[in-house]
Amino acid sequence: MNQRSEALRWANEIRRERGIGAPLRCLPKGLRNEERSCPLAKALAGSAYIGSHTADFTELGAGSDDVVELPSSVAGFVRCFDRGEYPELDEELA
């Protein structure tokens, strides 16, 4: 499974666990280097903060202590997205 597919799978798993909503068929567009507006944060309906400096941890819920480690493939997706390797998901290029 590639990083993008793994990121979508992970986001849908978190959505299910948290009761955020129905599974997504694709990741939404987002902003690069914006931890509250990247595709994963948007996929989690604004309930997540994706740390862009390390891309290794996410805080689920604003002001929450609920911090989870991102799977390596998901962290890899975040780093690739921030570098512009997924232009089709970049809101500014749409």
Secondary structure, 3 states (H helix, E strand, C coil): CCHHHHHHHHHHHHHHHHCCCCCCCCCCCECCCCCCCCHHHHHCCCCEEECCCCCCEEEECCCCCCEEECCHHHHHHHHHHHCCCCHHHEHHHC
